[in-house]
Structures are given as C-alpha cells and as structure tokens.
C-alpha cells in the first residue's frame, strides 16, 4: 500500500491526518508543498486543488481530512 500526503507544516488538517496515520501505524510519505514546487504541481495535477491536505492512497485522491474516506480507501 502506498500512502502519500501533500501538506504544509502550518495546516491543522494536515497535522491531524499525519497523526491519524501514525496512531494507526500506517506508513506514509509526507511532501511539504510549501518548500517543494515540484510536489506542489504534482498535487495540483492529481487533485485539481491547491489546498492541503491532499492524500493519495494507492491512487485514490482524497482532498482534506475525511476519516471515513481514508478508512474506506485503506481497506481496498
């Protein structure tokens, strides 16, 4: 399973999502789009959004922290 989160350090929902992943022992890669323009563009290309967090779970894109959708996507 591949989990990626596109985030910024000051985003409260990003921090909630990362805390959720850590508490559930879900390995994830965190891309700080504030300092990484390449990853910021990748996020926009995948989601059509400039807001964070954008979460990619095996290619399923979730915009924002939506715990129900995250849990559904992790079960696939």
N, CA, C and O atoms as a CHARMM CRD file, in Angstrom:
* protein
*
  304
    1    1 UNK  N      0.84400  -1.17500   0.00000 PROA 1      0.00000
    2    1 UNK  CA     0.00000   0.00000   0.00000 PROA 1      0.00000
    3    1 UNK  C      0.88900   1.23800   0.00000 PROA 1      0.00000
    4    1 UNK  O      1.89000   1.30200   0.71300 PROA 1      0.00000
    5    2 UNK  N      0.50900   2.20300  -0.80100 PROA 2      0.00000
    6    2 UNK  CA     1.24400   3.45300  -0.88400 PROA 2      0.00000
    7    2 UNK  C      0.34700   4.58600  -0.39800 PROA 2      0.00000
    8    2 UNK  O     -0.74600   4.79300  -0.92400 PROA 2      0.00000
    9    3 UNK  N      0.81600   5.31300   0.60600 PROA 3      0.00000
   10    3 UNK  CA     0.08700   6.46300   1.12800 PROA 3      0.00000
   11    3 UNK  C      1.00200   7.67700   1.04000 PROA 3      0.00000
   12    3 UNK  O      2.11800   7.67400   1.56000 PROA 3      0.00000
   13    4 UNK  N      0.50800   8.71500   0.37200 PROA 4      0.00000
   14    4 UNK  CA     1.24100   9.97400   0.26000 PROA 4      0.00000
   15    4 UNK  C      0.33500  11.08000   0.76100 PROA 4      0.00000
   16    4 UNK  O     -0.87700  11.05700   0.54400 PROA 4      0.00000
   17    5 UNK  N      0.93600  12.04700   1.43200 PROA 5      0.00000
   18    5 UNK  CA     0.18500  13.22500   1.85000 PROA 5      0.00000
   19    5 UNK  C      0.95000  14.46000   1.40500 PROA 5      0.00000
   20    5 UNK  O      2.14400  14.60800   1.66600 PROA 5      0.00000
   21    6 UNK  N      0.23900  15.32800   0.73500 PROA 6      0.00000
   22    6 UNK  CA     0.78600  16.61200   0.30300 PROA 6      0.00000
   23    6 UNK  C      0.30200  17.61700   1.33800 PROA 6      0.00000
   24    6 UNK  O     -0.90400  17.78400   1.52200 PROA 6      0.00000
   25    7 UNK  N      1.22700  18.28600   2.01200 PROA 7      0.00000
   26    7 UNK  CA     0.85500  19.08200   3.16700 PROA 7      0.00000
   27    7 UNK  C      1.75200  20.30700   3.31600 PROA 7      0.00000
   28    7 UNK  O      2.70100  20.51600   2.56100 PROA 7      0.00000
   29    8 UNK  N      1.40900  21.10200   4.32000 PROA 8      0.00000
   30    8 UNK  CA     2.27300  22.19400   4.77500 PROA 8      0.00000
   31    8 UNK  C      2.37800  22.07400   6.29900 PROA 8      0.00000
   32    8 UNK  O      1.47500  21.53800   6.94200 PROA 8      0.00000
   33    9 UNK  N      3.46100  22.56600   6.86900 PROA 9      0.00000
   34    9 UNK  CA     3.64500  22.43600   8.32200 PROA 9      0.00000
   35    9 UNK  C      2.59500  23.19000   9.14100 PROA 9      0.00000
   36    9 UNK  O      2.32700  22.82000  10.28400 PROA 9      0.00000
   37   10 UNK  N      2.00600  24.23100   8.57800 PROA 10     0.00000
   38   10 UNK  CA     1.07100  25.06100   9.33400 PROA 10     0.00000
   39   10 UNK  C     -0.38600  24.63800   9.17100 PROA 10     0.00000
   40   10 UNK  O     -1.27400  25.24600   9.76900 PROA 10     0.00000
   41   11 UNK  N     -0.63900  23.61900   8.38100 PROA 11     0.00000
   42   11 UNK  CA    -2.00800  23.17300   8.10400 PROA 11     0.00000
   43   11 UNK  C     -2.49200  22.24200   9.21700 PROA 11     0.00000
   44   11 UNK  O     -1.92800  21.16800   9.42700 PROA 11     0.00000
   45   12 UNK  N     -3.53500  22.66200   9.92400 PROA 12     0.00000
   46   12 UNK  CA    -4.01000  21.85400  11.04800 PROA 12     0.00000
   47   12 UNK  C     -4.59800  20.51800  10.58000 PROA 12     0.00000
   48   12 UNK  O     -4.38800  19.49700  11.23500 PROA 12     0.00000
   49   13 UNK  N     -5.32900  20.50600   9.46400 PROA 13     0.00000
   50   13 UNK  CA    -5.89100  19.24900   8.97600 PROA 13     0.00000
   51   13 UNK  C     -4.80400  18.30600   8.46100 PROA 13     0.00000
   52   13 UNK  O     -4.95300  17.08600   8.54000 PROA 13     0.00000
   53   14 UNK  N     -3.72400  18.85700   7.94000 PROA 14     0.00000
   54   14 UNK  CA    -2.58300  18.03000   7.53700 PROA 14     0.00000
   55   14 UNK  C     -1.99900  17.33100   8.75700 PROA 14     0.00000
   56   14 UNK  O     -1.70600  16.13600   8.72200 PROA 14     0.00000
   57   15 UNK  N     -1.83200  18.09500   9.84300 PROA 15     0.00000
   58   15 UNK  CA    -1.26400  17.52700  11.06000 PROA 15     0.00000
   59   15 UNK  C     -2.19600  16.48800  11.67800 PROA 15     0.00000
   60   15 UNK  O     -1.72900  15.49200  12.23100 PROA 15     0.00000
   61   16 UNK  N     -3.49600  16.70600  11.59200 PROA 16     0.00000
   62   16 UNK  CA    -4.46000  15.71800  12.08300 PROA 16     0.00000
   63   16 UNK  C     -4.34900  14.42700  11.26600 PROA 16     0.00000
   64   16 UNK  O     -4.36200  13.33100  11.82700 PROA 16     0.00000
   65   17 UNK  N     -4.23800  14.56100   9.94800 PROA 17     0.00000
   66   17 UNK  CA    -4.12700  13.38300   9.08000 PROA 17     0.00000
   67   17 UNK  C     -2.84600  12.60400   9.38700 PROA 17     0.00000
   68   17 UNK  O     -2.87300  11.37700   9.49000 PROA 17     0.00000
   69   18 UNK  N     -1.73700  13.30900   9.53100 PROA 18     0.00000
   70   18 UNK  CA    -0.46200  12.62400   9.81900 PROA 18     0.00000
   71   18 UNK  C     -0.50500  11.95700  11.18800 PROA 18     0.00000
   72   18 UNK  O      0.03400  10.86400  11.36400 PROA 18     0.00000
   73   19 UNK  N     -1.14000  12.60600  12.15400 PROA 19     0.00000
   74   19 UNK  CA    -1.29000  11.99700  13.48000 PROA 19     0.00000
   75   19 UNK  C     -2.12900  10.72800  13.38400 PROA 19     0.00000
   76   19 UNK  O     -1.80600   9.71600  14.00600 PROA 19     0.00000
   77   20 UNK  N     -3.20000  10.78300  12.60800 PROA 20     0.00000
   78   20 UNK  CA    -4.05700   9.61000  12.40800 PROA 20     0.00000
   79   20 UNK  C     -3.23400   8.45700  11.82200 PROA 20     0.00000
   80   20 UNK  O     -3.31500   7.32700  12.30500 PROA 20     0.00000
   81   21 UNK  N     -2.45000   8.73900  10.79000 PROA 21     0.00000
   82   21 UNK  CA    -1.63100   7.68600  10.16900 PROA 21     0.00000
   83   21 UNK  C     -0.63900   7.11000  11.17200 PROA 21     0.00000
   84   21 UNK  O     -0.47300   5.89300  11.24800 PROA 21     0.00000
   85   22 UNK  N      0.02100   7.97000  11.94100 PROA 22     0.00000
   86   22 UNK  CA     0.98800   7.47500  12.93300 PROA 22     0.00000
   87   22 UNK  C      0.30500   6.62100  14.00100 PROA 22     0.00000
   88   22 UNK  O      0.81400   5.56300  14.37100 PROA 22     0.00000
   89   23 UNK  N     -0.85400   7.08400  14.50000 PROA 23     0.00000
   90   23 UNK  CA    -1.55700   6.34300  15.55300 PROA 23     0.00000
   91   23 UNK  C     -2.05200   4.97900  15.07400 PROA 23     0.00000
   92   23 UNK  O     -2.22000   4.06000  15.87600 PROA 23     0.00000
   93   24 UNK  N     -2.28600   4.84800  13.76200 PROA 24     0.00000
   94   24 UNK  CA    -2.76100   3.58200  13.20400 PROA 24     0.00000
   95   24 UNK  C     -1.65200   2.79600  12.49400 PROA 24     0.00000
   96   24 UNK  O     -1.91700   1.86500  11.73400 PROA 24     0.00000
   97   25 UNK  N     -0.40800   3.19600  12.76400 PROA 25     0.00000
   98   25 UNK  CA     0.77400   2.52300  12.20000 PROA 25     0.00000
   99   25 UNK  C      0.69300   2.38200  10.68500 PROA 25     0.00000
  100   25 UNK  O      1.02300   1.33300  10.13000 PROA 25     0.00000
  101   26 UNK  N      0.25500   3.44300  10.02800 PROA 26     0.00000
  102   26 UNK  CA     0.17500   3.46400   8.56900 PROA 26     0.00000
  103   26 UNK  C      1.37600   4.24300   8.06100 PROA 26     0.00000
  104   26 UNK  O      1.52800   5.43100   8.34300 PROA 26     0.00000
  105   27 UNK  N      2.22400   3.55900   7.30900 PROA 27     0.00000
  106   27 UNK  CA     3.39700   4.22800   6.74500 PROA 27     0.00000
  107   27 UNK  C      2.94100   5.17100   5.64500 PROA 27     0.00000
  108   27 UNK  O      2.08900   4.82600   4.82500 PROA 27     0.00000
  109   28 UNK  N      3.51900   6.36600   5.63700 PROA 28     0.00000
  110   28 UNK  CA     3.15200   7.35600   4.63200 PROA 28     0.00000
  111   28 UNK  C      4.36200   8.20600   4.27600 PROA 28     0.00000
  112   28 UNK  O      5.31800   8.31600   5.04400 PROA 28     0.00000
  113   29 UNK  N      4.29700   8.79600   3.10800 PROA 29     0.00000
  114   29 UNK  CA     5.30800   9.74700   2.67500 PROA 29     0.00000
  115   29 UNK  C      4.67200  11.12300   2.71700 PROA 29     0.00000
  116   29 UNK  O      3.58500  11.33800   2.18100 PROA 29     0.00000
  117   30 UNK  N      5.35800  12.04400   3.35700 PROA 30     0.00000
  118   30 UNK  CA     4.85800  13.40900   3.51300 PROA 30     0.00000
  119   30 UNK  C      5.63700  14.33300   2.57700 PROA 30     0.00000
  120   30 UNK  O      6.86400  14.40100   2.63700 PROA 30     0.00000
  121   31 UNK  N      4.91100  15.04000   1.71600 PROA 31     0.00000
  122   31 UNK  CA     5.51700  16.01800   0.81800 PROA 31     0.00000
  123   31 UNK  C      5.10400  17.41100   1.26900 PROA 31     0.00000
  124   31 UNK  O      3.92200  17.75500   1.23900 PROA 31     0.00000
  125   32 UNK  N      6.07000  18.20400   1.68400 PROA 32     0.00000
  126   32 UNK  CA     5.82400  19.57700   2.10600 PROA 32     0.00000
  127   32 UNK  C      5.77100  20.45500   0.85700 PROA 32     0.00000
  128   32 UNK  O      6.80900  20.81800   0.30300 PROA 32     0.00000
  129   33 UNK  N      4.56500  20.79200   0.42000 PROA 33     0.00000
  130   33 UNK  CA     4.39700  21.53800  -0.82700 PROA 33     0.00000
  131   33 UNK  C      4.77900  23.01100  -0.67500 PROA 33     0.00000
  132   33 UNK  O      4.87200  23.73700  -1.66500 PROA 33     0.00000
  133   34 UNK  N      4.99600  23.44400   0.55200 PROA 34     0.00000
  134   34 UNK  CA     5.41500  24.81900   0.78600 PROA 34     0.00000
  135   34 UNK  C      6.85400  25.04200   0.30400 PROA 34     0.00000
  136   34 UNK  O      7.20700  26.13100  -0.14700 PROA 34     0.00000
  137   35 UNK  N      7.66800  24.00000   0.40500 PROA 35     0.00000
  138   35 UNK  CA     9.08500  24.14000   0.02300 PROA 35     0.00000
  139   35 UNK  C      9.45600  23.29900  -1.20200 PROA 35     0.00000
  140   35 UNK  O     10.59800  23.34300  -1.66100 PROA 35     0.00000
  141   36 UNK  N      8.50500  22.54000  -1.72800 PROA 36     0.00000
  142   36 UNK  CA     8.80500  21.65900  -2.85200 PROA 36     0.00000
  143   36 UNK  C      7.84100  21.94100  -4.01300 PROA 36     0.00000
  144   36 UNK  O      6.77900  21.32500  -4.09900 PROA 36     0.00000
  145   37 UNK  N      8.21300  22.87800  -4.91000 PROA 37     0.00000
  146   37 UNK  CA     7.31900  23.25200  -6.00900 PROA 37     0.00000
  147   37 UNK  C      6.98000  22.09300  -6.94700 PROA 37     0.00000
  148   37 UNK  O      5.88600  22.05300  -7.50800 PROA 37     0.00000
  149   38 UNK  N      7.90300  21.15900  -7.11800 PROA 38     0.00000
  150   38 UNK  CA     7.62900  20.00800  -7.98200 PROA 38     0.00000
  151   38 UNK  C      6.47600  19.17800  -7.40600 PROA 38     0.00000
  152   38 UNK  O      5.56900  18.77400  -8.13300 PROA 38     0.00000
  153   39 UNK  N      6.52300  18.93200  -6.11100 PROA 39     0.00000
  154   39 UNK  CA     5.45900  18.15400  -5.45900 PROA 39     0.00000
  155   39 UNK  C      4.15600  18.95400  -5.39200 PROA 39     0.00000
  156   39 UNK  O      3.07000  18.37900  -5.45800 PROA 39     0.00000
  157   40 UNK  N      4.26200  20.27200  -5.26000 PROA 40     0.00000
  158   40 UNK  CA     3.05900  21.11400  -5.26600 PROA 40     0.00000
  159   40 UNK  C      2.34300  20.99000  -6.60800 PROA 40     0.00000
  160   40 UNK  O      1.11800  20.88100  -6.65000 PROA 40     0.00000
  161   41 UNK  N      3.09700  21.00500  -7.69500 PROA 41     0.00000
  162   41 UNK  CA     2.49200  20.86700  -9.02000 PROA 41     0.00000
  163   41 UNK  C      1.91700  19.46300  -9.20600 PROA 41     0.00000
  164   41 UNK  O      0.84900  19.29800  -9.79400 PROA 41     0.00000
  165   42 UNK  N      2.62400  18.46000  -8.70500 PROA 42     0.00000
  166   42 UNK  CA     2.12500  17.08600  -8.76400 PROA 42     0.00000
  167   42 UNK  C      0.78200  16.98000  -8.04200 PROA 42     0.00000
  168   42 UNK  O     -0.13600  16.31900  -8.52800 PROA 42     0.00000
  169   43 UNK  N      0.66700  17.63200  -6.88200 PROA 43     0.00000
  170   43 UNK  CA    -0.56800  17.63600  -6.11500 PROA 43     0.00000
  171   43 UNK  C     -1.70900  18.26200  -6.92200 PROA 43     0.00000
  172   43 UNK  O     -2.81500  17.72200  -6.96200 PROA 43     0.00000
  173   44 UNK  N     -1.43900  19.39200  -7.55500 PROA 44     0.00000
  174   44 UNK  CA    -2.45900  20.07600  -8.36000 PROA 44     0.00000
  175   44 UNK  C     -2.85900  19.20500  -9.55000 PROA 44     0.00000
  176   44 UNK  O     -4.04000  19.10700  -9.88400 PROA 44     0.00000
  177   45 UNK  N     -1.87700  18.57800 -10.18200 PROA 45     0.00000
  178   45 UNK  CA    -2.16500  17.71100 -11.32800 PROA 45     0.00000
  179   45 UNK  C     -3.05800  16.54000 -10.92300 PROA 45     0.00000
  180   45 UNK  O     -3.96000  16.16100 -11.66900 PROA 45     0.00000
  181   46 UNK  N     -2.81000  15.96800  -9.74300 PROA 46     0.00000
  182   46 UNK  CA    -3.58300  14.81400  -9.27900 PROA 46     0.00000
  183   46 UNK  C     -4.98600  15.19000  -8.82500 PROA 46     0.00000
  184   46 UNK  O     -5.94400  14.45700  -9.07100 PROA 46     0.00000
  185   47 UNK  N     -5.10300  16.33800  -8.16200 PROA 47     0.00000
  186   47 UNK  CA    -6.35500  16.65900  -7.47600 PROA 47     0.00000
  187   47 UNK  C     -7.13900  17.81900  -8.08500 PROA 47     0.00000
  188   47 UNK  O     -8.34300  17.94800  -7.86800 PROA 47     0.00000
  189   48 UNK  N     -6.44500  18.65700  -8.84500 PROA 48     0.00000
  190   48 UNK  CA    -7.09200  19.87100  -9.33300 PROA 48     0.00000
  191   48 UNK  C     -7.23700  20.91700  -8.23800 PROA 48     0.00000
  192   48 UNK  O     -7.90300  21.93300  -8.43600 PROA 48     0.00000
  193   49 UNK  N     -6.62100  20.67900  -7.09000 PROA 49     0.00000
  194   49 UNK  CA    -6.74900  21.55700  -5.92600 PROA 49     0.00000
  195   49 UNK  C     -5.40300  22.14400  -5.52700 PROA 49     0.00000
  196   49 UNK  O     -4.35400  21.53000  -5.72000 PROA 49     0.00000
  197   50 UNK  N     -5.45800  23.33800  -4.96900 PROA 50     0.00000
  198   50 UNK  CA    -4.25400  23.94700  -4.40000 PROA 50     0.00000
  199   50 UNK  C     -4.25200  23.88500  -2.87800 PROA 50     0.00000
  200   50 UNK  O     -3.23600  24.16100  -2.24000 PROA 50     0.00000
  201   51 UNK  N     -5.39400  23.52200  -2.29800 PROA 51     0.00000
  202   51 UNK  CA    -5.49500  23.42300  -0.84300 PROA 51     0.00000
  203   51 UNK  C     -4.95200  22.10000  -0.34500 PROA 51     0.00000
  204   51 UNK  O     -4.95500  21.10200  -1.06600 PROA 51     0.00000
  205   52 UNK  N     -4.48900  22.09700   0.88300 PROA 52     0.00000
  206   52 UNK  CA    -3.95400  20.89900   1.52100 PROA 52     0.00000
  207   52 UNK  C     -4.82000  20.52700   2.72000 PROA 52     0.00000
  208   52 UNK  O     -5.51600  21.39200   3.25100 PROA 52     0.00000
  209   53 UNK  N     -4.80400  19.30000   3.15500 PROA 53     0.00000
  210   53 UNK  CA    -4.02200  18.19800   2.61600 PROA 53     0.00000
  211   53 UNK  C     -4.69200  17.55700   1.40300 PROA 53     0.00000
  212   53 UNK  O     -5.91200  17.58000   1.24000 PROA 53     0.00000
  213   54 UNK  N     -3.83600  16.98800   0.56500 PROA 54     0.00000
  214   54 UNK  CA    -4.27900  16.08400  -0.48500 PROA 54     0.00000
  215   54 UNK  C     -3.63100  14.75200  -0.14700 PROA 54     0.00000
  216   54 UNK  O     -2.41300  14.66300   0.00600 PROA 54     0.00000
  217   55 UNK  N     -4.44600  13.72800  -0.03400 PROA 55     0.00000
  218   55 UNK  CA    -3.96900  12.40400   0.36600 PROA 55     0.00000
  219   55 UNK  C     -4.17200  11.45100  -0.80900 PROA 55     0.00000
  220   55 UNK  O     -5.24800  11.38800  -1.40400 PROA 55     0.00000
  221   56 UNK  N     -3.12500  10.72200  -1.12100 PROA 56     0.00000
  222   56 UNK  CA    -3.14800   9.74800  -2.21600 PROA 56     0.00000
  223   56 UNK  C     -2.94300   8.36700  -1.60000 PROA 56     0.00000
  224   56 UNK  O     -1.86400   8.05300  -1.09700 PROA 56     0.00000
  225   57 UNK  N     -3.99200   7.54600  -1.64700 PROA 57     0.00000
  226   57 UNK  CA    -3.90500   6.17900  -1.13000 PROA 57     0.00000
  227   57 UNK  C     -4.07000   5.24000  -2.31300 PROA 57     0.00000
  228   57 UNK  O     -5.17700   5.04000  -2.81300 PROA 57     0.00000
  229   58 UNK  N     -2.96300   4.67200  -2.75100 PROA 58     0.00000
  230   58 UNK  CA    -2.95500   3.76800  -3.90900 PROA 58     0.00000
  231   58 UNK  C     -3.64800   4.38100  -5.12500 PROA 58     0.00000
  232   58 UNK  O     -4.34800   3.68500  -5.86000 PROA 58     0.00000
  233   59 UNK  N     -3.45400   5.67600  -5.33400 PROA 59     0.00000
  234   59 UNK  CA    -4.03300   6.34400  -6.48600 PROA 59     0.00000
  235   59 UNK  C     -5.39600   6.95800  -6.24300 PROA 59     0.00000
  236   59 UNK  O     -5.88400   7.71400  -7.08300 PROA 59     0.00000
  237   60 UNK  N     -6.02700   6.65200  -5.11100 PROA 60     0.00000
  238   60 UNK  CA    -7.30700   7.26900  -4.73400 PROA 60     0.00000
  239   60 UNK  C     -6.99300   8.61100  -4.07700 PROA 60     0.00000
  240   60 UNK  O     -6.28400   8.66200  -3.07200 PROA 60     0.00000
  241   61 UNK  N     -7.51700   9.69000  -4.64000 PROA 61     0.00000
  242   61 UNK  CA    -7.21300  11.03000  -4.15100 PROA 61     0.00000
  243   61 UNK  C     -8.31300  11.49700  -3.20100 PROA 61     0.00000
  244   61 UNK  O     -9.50000  11.44900  -3.52400 PROA 61     0.00000
  245   62 UNK  N     -7.89100  11.94500  -2.03400 PROA 62     0.00000
  246   62 UNK  CA    -8.79700  12.47700  -1.02600 PROA 62     0.00000
  247   62 UNK  C     -8.32500  13.89300  -0.70700 PROA 62     0.00000
  248   62 UNK  O     -7.17200  14.10300  -0.33300 PROA 62     0.00000
  249   63 UNK  N     -9.22300  14.85600  -0.85800 PROA 63     0.00000
  250   63 UNK  CA    -8.88900  16.24200  -0.55500 PROA 63     0.00000
  251   63 UNK  C     -9.43300  16.56000   0.82900 PROA 63     0.00000
  252   63 UNK  O    -10.62100  16.38800   1.10100 PROA 63     0.00000
  253   64 UNK  N     -8.54700  17.02300   1.69400 PROA 64     0.00000
  254   64 UNK  CA    -8.93300  17.31600   3.07100 PROA 64     0.00000
  255   64 UNK  C     -8.82000  16.07300   3.93500 PROA 64     0.00000
  256   64 UNK  O     -8.49800  14.98800   3.45100 PROA 64     0.00000
  257   65 UNK  N     -9.09000  16.24900   5.22100 PROA 65     0.00000
  258   65 UNK  CA    -9.06000  15.10700   6.13300 PROA 65     0.00000
  259   65 UNK  C    -10.47100  14.56100   6.24900 PROA 65     0.00000
  260   65 UNK  O    -11.31200  15.11600   6.95600 PROA 65     0.00000
  261   66 UNK  N    -10.71700  13.46200   5.54300 PROA 66     0.00000
  262   66 UNK  CA   -12.01900  12.79100   5.55100 PROA 66     0.00000
  263   66 UNK  C    -11.76000  11.37800   6.07300 PROA 66     0.00000
  264   66 UNK  O    -11.43200  10.47200   5.30800 PROA 66     0.00000
  265   67 UNK  N    -11.91100  11.20800   7.37500 PROA 67     0.00000
  266   67 UNK  CA   -11.55100   9.94400   8.01400 PROA 67     0.00000
  267   67 UNK  C    -12.31800   8.76300   7.43200 PROA 67     0.00000
  268   67 UNK  O    -11.74100   7.69400   7.23700 PROA 67     0.00000
  269   68 UNK  N    -13.59400   8.93400   7.15400 PROA 68     0.00000
  270   68 UNK  CA   -14.39100   7.84600   6.59400 PROA 68     0.00000
  271   68 UNK  C    -13.83900   7.41000   5.24700 PROA 68     0.00000
  272   68 UNK  O    -13.70300   6.21300   4.99200 PROA 68     0.00000
  273   69 UNK  N    -13.52100   8.36000   4.38700 PROA 69     0.00000
  274   69 UNK  CA   -12.99200   8.04000   3.06200 PROA 69     0.00000
  275   69 UNK  C    -11.58400   7.45200   3.16200 PROA 69     0.00000
  276   69 UNK  O    -11.22700   6.55900   2.39400 PROA 69     0.00000
  277   70 UNK  N    -10.79000   7.94800   4.10000 PROA 70     0.00000
  278   70 UNK  CA    -9.44800   7.39300   4.31700 PROA 70     0.00000
  279   70 UNK  C     -9.56100   5.92800   4.72100 PROA 70     0.00000
  280   70 UNK  O     -8.87500   5.07500   4.15700 PROA 70     0.00000
  281   71 UNK  N    -10.41300   5.63100   5.68600 PROA 71     0.00000
  282   71 UNK  CA   -10.56800   4.25500   6.16200 PROA 71     0.00000
  283   71 UNK  C    -11.09300   3.35400   5.04200 PROA 71     0.00000
  284   71 UNK  O    -10.64800   2.21400   4.90600 PROA 71     0.00000
  285   72 UNK  N    -12.01900   3.84900   4.25300 PROA 72     0.00000
  286   72 UNK  CA   -12.55500   3.07900   3.12400 PROA 72     0.00000
  287   72 UNK  C    -11.43700   2.77900   2.11900 PROA 72     0.00000
  288   72 UNK  O    -11.33600   1.66200   1.61100 PROA 72     0.00000
  289   73 UNK  N    -10.61300   3.76900   1.84000 PROA 73     0.00000
  290   73 UNK  CA    -9.53700   3.59000   0.85500 PROA 73     0.00000
  291   73 UNK  C     -8.43700   2.67300   1.37300 PROA 73     0.00000
  292   73 UNK  O     -7.81700   1.95200   0.59100 PROA 73     0.00000
  293   74 UNK  N     -8.18900   2.69000   2.67000 PROA 74     0.00000
  294   74 UNK  CA    -7.16500   1.82000   3.23700 PROA 74     0.00000
  295   74 UNK  C     -7.57700   0.35300   3.20600 PROA 74     0.00000
  296   74 UNK  O     -6.71500  -0.52500   3.19000 PROA 74     0.00000
  297   75 UNK  N     -8.86600   0.07500   3.19600 PROA 75     0.00000
  298   75 UNK  CA    -9.36100  -1.31400   3.19400 PROA 75     0.00000
  299   75 UNK  C     -9.29400  -1.94400   1.82000 PROA 75     0.00000
  300   75 UNK  O     -9.37900  -3.16600   1.70300 PROA 75     0.00000
  301   76 UNK  N     -9.14300  -1.14200   0.77200 PROA 76     0.00000
  302   76 UNK  CA    -9.13900  -1.67100  -0.60000 PROA 76     0.00000
  303   76 UNK  C     -7.86500  -2.39500  -0.90200 PROA 76     0.00000
  304   76 UNK  O     -7.69200  -2.90300  -2.01000 PROA 76     0.00000
